[in-house]
Amino acid sequence: MQEYAERDRIKYLRDKLETILMNSMKDSEIHGKHAVRLPNTISIAFPGTDAQALVIDLDLNKIAVSTGAACSSGSIEPSHVLAAMNLPTDQLMSTIRISLGRFSTEDEIISAGETIIDSVDKIKQQLPNIE
């Protein structure tokens, strides 16, 4: 029973982070939003943003995200999983994967959401012609 409670808690935090991000950035897209998926993982595209630049900026802000699937961590290539879904190149190049941990808290999720929004806005201003 405890494992289900933990799964539900993590899913709640994932959904909260998605809501924070989508409310602020309406043009973003969560991949697999309506599919059965892991409760701790978000794959989200921020059109007009370079995912690699976003990963670096978030890392500087102590938020670890990636651009690839979990099975290809460390790769600089777009996710082969997303490519297999036939997503357009601009979505492939603007998608990051966010994973929540067992010890993630609601305060951390809120703070991470704010930081991600700030980073996306900053990168969009630096790279206005990407879309």
C-alpha positions in Angstrom: 0.0 0.0 0.0 2.8 2.4 0.8 4.2 2.1 -2.7 0.9 3.2 -4.2 0.8 6.2 -1.8 4.3 7.2 -2.9 3.4 6.7 -6.6 0.4 8.9 -6.1 2.4 11.6 -4.3 5.0 11.7 -7.1 2.3 11.8 -9.8 0.7 14.7 -7.9 4.0 16.6 -8.0 4.5 15.8 -11.7 1.0 17.0 -12.5 1.6 20.2 -10.4 4.9 20.9 -12.2 3.1 20.4 -15.6 0.4 22.7 -14.6 2.8 25.4 -13.5 4.7 25.1 -16.8 1.7 25.0 -19.0 -0.1 27.9 -17.3 2.9 30.1 -18.0 3.9 28.8 -21.4 0.8 28.0 -23.4 2.8 27.0 -26.5 4.6 24.2 -24.7 3.6 20.6 -25.3 3.8 17.6 -23.0 4.5 14.5 -24.9 2.2 11.6 -24.0 0.0 13.8 -21.8 -3.0 11.5 -22.3 -1.1 8.2 -22.4 -0.4 5.9 -19.5 3.1 7.0 -18.4 5.5 7.0 -15.5 4.4 9.1 -12.6 7.8 10.8 -12.1 8.7 11.8 -15.7 7.8 14.7 -17.9 8.8 15.1 -21.5 8.0 18.6 -22.6 8.8 20.7 -25.7 9.3 24.5 -25.4 9.0 25.7 -29.0 11.5 28.4 -29.8 13.9 27.1 -27.2 17.1 25.2 -27.8 16.9 22.2 -25.5 20.7 21.9 -25.1 21.0 25.6 -24.0 18.1 25.0 -21.6 19.8 21.9 -20.1 23.0 24.0 -19.5 21.1 27.0 -18.1 19.1 24.8 -15.7 22.2 22.9 -14.7 23.8 26.3 -13.7 20.6 26.8 -11.6 21.1 23.3 -10.0 18.2 21.7 -11.8 19.2 18.5 -13.6 17.2 17.6 -16.8 18.1 15.9 -20.0 17.3 16.0 -23.7 17.3 12.2 -24.4 15.4 9.2 -23.2 16.6 7.7 -19.9 18.2 4.9 -21.8 20.4 7.3 -23.6 21.4 9.7 -20.8 24.5 11.7 -21.7 23.7 11.7 -25.4 23.5 15.1 -27.2 21.2 13.6 -29.9 17.5 14.2 -29.7 15.5 11.4 -28.1 15.2 8.4 -30.4 11.9 7.7 -28.6 10.5 11.1 -29.7 11.9 10.6 -33.2 10.1 7.3 -33.4 6.9 9.2 -32.5 7.5 11.2 -35.7 7.6 14.6 -33.9 8.7 17.5 -36.0 12.4 18.5 -35.8 11.6 21.7 -33.9 9.9 19.7 -31.2 12.7 17.2 -31.0 15.2 20.1 -30.6 13.2 21.9 -27.9 12.3 18.9 -25.7 13.6 18.2 -22.3 13.0 15.3 -19.9 12.3 16.1 -16.3 12.4 13.3 -13.7 11.2 13.7 -10.2 12.8 11.9 -7.3 11.5 10.0 -4.4 12.5 12.8 -2.1 11.2 15.7 -4.2 9.0 18.1 -2.3 6.2 20.4 -3.3 8.3 23.5 -2.5 11.1 22.2 -4.8 8.6 21.5 -7.6 7.2 25.1 -7.4 10.8 26.5 -7.3 11.9 24.3 -10.2 8.8 25.4 -12.2 9.7 29.1 -11.7 13.3 28.5 -12.6 12.4 26.5 -15.8 10.0 29.3 -16.9 12.7 31.9 -16.3 15.3 29.9 -18.2 13.0 29.3 -21.2 12.1 33.0 -21.3 15.8 33.9 -21.2 16.8 31.5 -23.9 13.9 32.6 -26.2 15.1 36.2 -25.8 18.7 35.1 -26.7 17.6 32.9 -29.7 14.5 34.8 -31.1 14.7 33.1 -34.6 14.4 29.5 -33.5 11.0 28.0 -34.3 
